[in-house]
Amino acid sequence: MCVFLEALWVCSFFFMDDNAPCHRTVAAKQLLESEDIERMDWPARSPDLNPMEHVWDFLGRRLAARTLPPVTIRELRLELQDEWAAMPQQLIDTLILSRGRRCETCLAVRGDHIPY
């Protein structure tokens, strides 16, 4: 993983772990440890703090709006890549820029649900 990131000059980062079960497997833990990747402390039940969750939602809605849904894994992969490429940069910017406000709101409600 760091080999890819080194090409981007970014090899020091935290893994934004939203406590999803797939992020807590032994295999995931071993991979992160082998790459010296630290997990970011993350409140439970707070997917709205993770910009990537909103990206997945955007991609899912775009795929659902297509006339013909993908049938094979290959079709799904290609359609996801198409939708990813078509994603407005403004959406990404807004998600990143709103993160501080989301965190402040989460703290204000002591980790309860936030309306995002």
C-alpha contacts under 8 A as a table, 3 or more apart, distances in Angstrom:
res1	aa1	res2	aa2	distance
1	M	4	F	5.46
1	M	5	L	6.47
1	M	35	E	7.30
2	C	5	L	4.76
2	C	6	E	5.69
2	C	11	C	5.65
2	C	35	E	6.93
3	V	6	E	5.11
3	V	7	A	6.63
4	F	7	A	5.44
4	F	8	L	7.07
5	L	8	L	5.03
5	L	9	W	6.29
5	L	10	V	5.25
5	L	11	C	5.40
6	E	9	W	4.67
6	E	10	V	5.52
6	E	11	C	5.42
7	A	10	V	7.59
10	V	13	F	7.39
12	S	37	I	7.78
13	F	37	I	6.87
13	F	38	E	7.33
14	F	37	I	6.17
14	F	38	E	5.06
14	F	39	R	5.48
14	F	40	M	5.60
15	F	37	I	6.62
15	F	38	E	6.05
15	F	39	R	4.73
15	F	40	M	5.76
16	M	39	R	6.37
16	M	40	M	5.39
16	M	41	D	7.94
16	M	42	W	7.49
16	M	50	N	7.61
17	D	20	A	7.29
17	D	23	H	6.56
17	D	39	R	6.23
17	D	40	M	6.30
17	D	41	D	7.55
17	D	42	W	6.54
18	D	23	H	7.76
18	D	42	W	6.02
18	D	43	P	7.50
18	D	44	A	7.15
18	D	45	R	7.82
18	D	46	S	7.18
18	D	47	P	6.49
18	D	50	N	7.47
19	N	23	H	6.38
19	N	24	R	6.83
19	N	42	W	7.29
19	N	44	A	6.59
19	N	45	R	7.99
20	A	23	H	5.40
20	A	24	R	6.81
21	P	24	R	5.14
21	P	25	T	6.75
22	C	25	T	5.71
22	C	28	A	7.52
23	H	28	A	5.89
23	H	29	K	7.59
24	R	28	A	6.32
24	R	29	K	6.50
25	T	28	A	5.20
25	T	29	K	6.22
26	V	29	K	5.07
26	V	30	Q	6.06
27	A	30	Q	5.14
27	A	31	L	6.14
28	A	31	L	5.15
28	A	32	L	6.21
29	K	32	L	5.27
29	K	33	E	6.13
30	Q	33	E	5.09
30	Q	34	S	5.97
31	L	34	S	5.11
31	L	35	E	6.28
32	L	35	E	5.25
32	L	36	D	6.06
32	L	37	I	5.01
32	L	38	E	7.15
33	E	36	D	4.93
33	E	37	I	6.09
33	E	38	E	7.73
34	S	37	I	7.79
42	W	46	S	7.96
43	P	46	S	6.07
43	P	111	G	6.82
44	A	111	G	7.89
45	R	113	H	7.89
46	S	49	L	5.86
46	S	50	N	7.71
46	S	111	G	7.72
46	S	113	H	7.21
47	P	50	N	5.42
47	P	53	E	6.35
48	D	51	P	7.14
48	D	53	E	6.86
48	D	54	H	7.39
48	D	102	R	7.77
48	D	114	I	7.52
48	D	116	Y	6.05
49	L	99	R	6.53
49	L	102	R	6.12
49	L	103	C	6.68
50	N	53	E	5.65
50	N	54	H	7.39
50	N	99	R	7.94
51	P	54	H	5.41
51	P	55	V	6.54
51	P	92	I	8.00
51	P	95	L	5.57
51	P	96	I	6.60
51	P	99	R	7.52
52	M	55	V	4.84
52	M	56	W	6.20
53	E	56	W	5.13
53	E	57	D	6.24
54	H	57	D	4.90
54	H	58	F	6.14
54	H	95	L	7.80
55	V	58	F	5.01
55	V	59	L	6.20
55	V	92	I	7.89
56	W	59	L	5.07
56	W	60	G	6.00
57	D	60	G	5.06
57	D	61	R	6.14
58	F	61	R	5.27
58	F	62	R	6.20
59	L	62	R	5.10
59	L	63	L	6.17
59	L	80	L	6.85
59	L	83	E	6.38
59	L	84	W	7.08
60	G	63	L	5.18
60	G	64	A	6.08
61	R	64	A	5.03
61	R	65	A	6.18
62	R	65	A	5.17
62	R	66	R	6.73
62	R	83	E	7.02
63	L	66	R	5.41
63	L	69	P	6.88
63	L	79	E	7.38
63	L	80	L	7.51
63	L	83	E	7.77
64	A	69	P	6.92
66	R	69	P	6.20
70	P	73	I	7.63
70	P	75	E	5.22
70	P	76	L	5.11
70	P	79	E	7.41
71	V	75	E	6.42
71	V	76	L	7.12
72	T	75	E	5.15
72	T	76	L	6.23
73	I	76	L	4.98
73	I	77	R	6.08
74	R	77	R	5.11
74	R	78	L	6.21
75	E	78	L	5.13
75	E	79	E	6.03
76	L	79	E	5.18
76	L	80	L	6.00
77	R	80	L	5.17
77	R	81	Q	6.17
78	L	81	Q	5.07
78	L	82	D	6.22
79	E	82	D	4.97
79	E	83	E	6.18
80	L	83	E	5.11
80	L	84	W	5.93
81	Q	84	W	4.97
81	Q	85	A	6.13
82	D	85	A	5.22
82	D	86	A	6.28
83	E	86	A	4.94
83	E	87	M	6.09
84	W	87	M	5.21
87	M	91	L	7.31
88	P	91	L	5.44
88	P	92	I	7.06
89	Q	92	I	5.20
89	Q	93	D	6.18
90	Q	93	D	4.98
90	Q	94	T	5.96
91	L	94	T	5.19
91	L	95	L	6.22
92	I	95	L	5.19
92	I	96	I	6.27
93	D	96	I	5.23
93	D	97	L	5.96
94	T	97	L	5.11
94	T	98	S	5.92
95	L	98	S	5.32
95	L	99	R	6.43
96	I	99	R	5.42
97	L	100	G	6.95
98	S	101	R	5.35
98	S	102	R	6.23
99	R	102	R	5.00
99	R	103	C	6.18
100	G	103	C	5.13
100	G	104	E	6.20
101	R	104	E	5.07
101	R	105	T	6.14
102	R	105	T	5.08
102	R	106	C	6.14
102	R	114	I	7.73
102	R	116	Y	7.73
103	C	106	C	5.01
103	C	107	L	6.22
104	E	107	L	5.15
104	E	108	A	6.13
105	T	108	A	4.97
105	T	109	V	6.35
105	T	114	I	6.75
106	C	109	V	5.37
106	C	110	R	6.12
106	C	111	G	5.07
106	C	112	D	6.62
106	C	113	H	7.38
106	C	114	I	6.20
107	L	110	R	4.86
107	L	111	G	5.89
108	A	111	G	7.70
109	V	112	D	5.36
109	V	113	H	7.57
109	V	114	I	7.62
